[in-house]
Each structure stands twice: as structure tokens, then as C-alpha cells.
Amino acid sequence: MSKTTDRINLTNQFLIAMPSMADSIFSGTVVYLCDHSERGAFGLVINRPTDIDLQALFSRIDLKLEIEPLLHVPVYFGGPVQTERGFVLHDPVDSINYTSSISVPSGLEMTTSKDVLEAVASGNGPKRFLLTLGHAGWGPGRLEDEIAKNGWLTVEADPKIVFDVPAEQCFDAALSLLGISLTMLSGEAGHA
């Protein structure tokens, strides 16, 4: 078999940090993988809200947000790469194609352009979205190495966990998709 045939594709999967996660940036995180290919992997941490809310961020980029329920929605830490840049994971919006969007096989989209934020500010944006500053990225083979070294568990993502579960419950909710809980995990890798 060729390397291409053997390669796993983790697009639309959650990465759940194992207790053995050596990188403190990712300890206790759940990452939604937007893309995974032979070029590497790209994802967004979905359970690390920052102390910045949408109102503060929008005022920084000269957008006026007056929709009361959205004013205090937190902006999330998406990962350590490009932390000055916004990434919006969202449901698709009928008949609107945002600039700089990628579609994920689950039906979700990830957009990096300001037009999605303009649509949110005007009340015409996606109903469900998660806005992050920064993203998580891995070069070719790097994520596979981390998984092999017991750094991550993987499971098919559930958009309800991304959008509808409070951040502090996302880790446990993602683990429950595997039928396990944190108390069942060990930081030690075993080999038979």
C-alpha cells in the first residue's frame, strides 16, 4: 500500500488532550480539526474562552455590534498560531459565500475574512458560530506523531458540542462521545 492510502484523515474530528499532554498550551483542550491532509493539520481550540468579548473585539476592528445577546459572548483562544487573526467556525448561511471560507465535511464552515463579522454585526450572520483568535497547526506527520505518543484521543466531532455546550463542559462532552470519562484516562502509554 502506498503512503497516501495508509494516511488517516482526521478532518471533522475532535482532538482531546490526554493527561500526558506535555505542551501546557494544549493541556485540557478540545480541538476541532478543520483540515488534515498530507500538508499537515489545522484546527481550533473550542474550550478556552478569553477575557475578550465580541463587543470589545468588534470595537477594535471598527465594527458596531448592537445585538444584545451577542455583546458579551466570549472570543476564544483558538491556538498559538496567528493569535492576532480571527477565525470563525460557523454553520453555513444560505446564499452567502464569505470570502476566505473553507467547508468542512460535517457541513460546518471556517471563515477568516471580516465579511462574516460584518454579517454578524448586522444580524445577518450565521446563527451558530465560535470566534477564535489564533489556531492550532501541525506540519506534515507531526499530529500523527503526537497521537502515537498518547498525546491526543480522536473522535468524530459533534457540532452541538462546539456551539451548544458551555466551554467548561466541552472536554467531558467530547470524552463522552467515546463512552469514557476523565477518571478512566491515564497519562501513561502502554504497549502490548
C-alpha positions in Angstrom: 0.0 0.0 0.0 1.2 3.5 -0.7 1.6 6.1 2.0 -1.3 8.0 0.6 -3.6 5.1 1.0 -2.4 4.4 4.6 -2.8 8.0 5.7 -5.6 8.8 8.2 -7.8 11.8 7.7 -8.9 13.5 10.9 -10.8 16.4 9.3 -14.0 17.0 11.3 -12.6 15.2 14.4 -12.2 16.4 17.9 -8.7 16.1 19.3 -9.0 15.6 23.1 -5.8 16.3 25.0 -4.7 13.3 27.1 -3.5 13.8 30.7 0.0 13.1 29.4 -0.1 16.2 27.1 3.4 17.7 27.6 2.5 21.0 25.9 0.8 23.2 28.6 -0.8 25.3 25.9 -3.0 22.3 24.9 -3.5 20.7 28.3 -7.2 20.1 28.9 -8.2 21.2 25.5 -10.6 20.0 22.8 -9.5 21.0 19.3 -11.9 20.9 16.3 -9.9 19.8 13.2 -10.9 21.9 10.2 -8.4 20.3 7.8 -6.0 17.3 7.9 -4.0 16.3 4.9 -0.5 15.3 3.8 0.4 19.0 4.2 -0.4 18.9 8.0 -3.4 19.7 10.2 -5.3 22.9 11.1 -7.8 23.2 14.0 -9.4 25.5 16.5 -9.4 25.0 20.3 -13.1 25.2 21.3 -13.0 25.2 25.1 -10.7 28.1 26.0 -12.7 31.4 26.3 -10.6 34.5 26.7 -11.4 37.6 28.7 -12.2 39.4 25.4 -15.9 39.5 24.4 -17.4 40.2 21.0 -18.3 43.8 21.9 -14.6 44.6 22.7 -13.2 42.8 19.7 -15.7 44.4 17.3 -14.9 47.9 18.6 -11.2 47.1 18.0 -11.9 46.4 14.3 -14.3 49.3 13.8 -17.5 47.3 13.7 -20.5 48.3 15.7 -22.2 45.4 17.4 -25.6 46.3 19.0 -27.2 42.8 19.2 -27.7 42.4 22.9 -27.3 38.7 23.3 -24.0 38.7 21.4 -22.3 41.6 23.2 -20.8 39.5 25.9 -20.2 36.3 24.0 -16.5 35.4 24.6 -13.8 35.2 22.0 -11.9 32.0 22.3 -8.2 31.2 22.2 -8.0 29.1 19.1 -4.4 28.1 19.4 -0.9 29.5 19.4 -0.5 30.2 15.7 -1.6 33.7 14.3 -3.0 34.8 17.6 -3.7 38.3 16.1 -6.0 36.8 13.5 -9.7 35.9 13.8 -11.1 32.5 12.8 -14.8 31.9 12.8 -16.2 28.4 12.9 -19.9 28.5 11.9 -22.9 26.9 10.4 -23.3 27.7 6.7 -25.6 30.6 5.8 -28.0 30.1 2.9 -27.0 32.0 -0.2 -24.0 33.7 1.4 -20.5 32.8 0.5 -17.9 34.5 2.7 -14.5 35.4 1.4 -11.8 33.1 2.7 -14.0 30.2 3.8 -13.3 26.5 3.8 -16.1 24.0 4.1 -15.6 21.1 6.5 -17.2 17.7 5.5 -19.6 18.0 8.5 -21.3 20.9 6.9 -19.6 23.5 9.0 -17.5 26.3 7.6 -14.5 28.1 8.8 -14.0 31.7 7.7 -11.1 34.1 8.2 -12.4 37.2 6.5 -14.1 40.3 8.0 -17.2 39.9 6.0 -18.5 37.2 8.3 -18.1 39.5 11.3 -19.9 42.3 9.4 -22.8 39.9 8.8 -22.8 39.0 12.5 -22.8 42.7 13.5 -25.8 43.4 11.1 -27.8 40.4 12.4 -27.4 38.5 9.1 -24.6 36.2 10.0 -24.6 32.6 10.9 -26.9 31.6 13.8 -24.2 29.5 15.5 -20.6 30.4 15.5 -17.4 30.3 17.5 -14.9 33.1 17.1 -11.3 32.4 18.0 -8.1 34.4 17.9 -5.4 32.1 16.7 -5.4 28.5 15.6 -3.6 25.2 16.2 -1.4 23.9 13.4 0.8 20.9 12.8 3.3 20.2 10.0 3.3 17.0 8.0 3.3 14.0 10.2 3.5 16.0 13.4 0.0 15.4 14.7 0.2 11.7 13.8 3.4 11.6 16.0 1.6 13.3 18.9 -1.3 10.8 18.7 1.1 7.8 18.5 2.8 9.2 21.7 -0.5 9.2 23.6 -1.0 13.0 23.4 -4.5 13.0 21.9 -7.6 11.0 21.6 -9.7 11.5 18.5 -13.4 11.2 17.9 -15.8 12.4 15.2 -16.8 15.9 16.1 -20.4 16.9 17.1 -21.3 20.5 16.2 -23.6 20.6 19.3 -20.5 20.4 21.5 -18.9 23.2 19.5 -21.8 25.6 19.7 -24.2 24.5 22.4 -22.1 23.1 25.3 -20.6 25.6 27.8 -16.8 25.8 27.4 -16.1 24.3 30.8 -18.1 21.2 29.8 -16.7 20.6 26.3 -13.9 18.3 27.4 -16.2 16.0 29.3 -18.8 16.1 26.5 -16.2 15.2 23.9 -14.9 12.3 26.0 -18.5 11.1 26.4 -18.6 10.6 22.6 -16.0 7.8 23.2 -18.0 6.4 26.1 -15.4 7.3 28.6 -14.7 9.9 31.4 -11.6 11.7 32.6 -11.3 9.3 35.5 -10.8 6.5 33.1 -7.7 8.1 31.4 -4.1 7.5 32.3 -1.2 9.7 31.4 0.9 6.6 30.7 1.0 4.9 27.3 1.0 1.1 27.2 2.3 -1.3 24.7 1.3 -5.0 24.4 
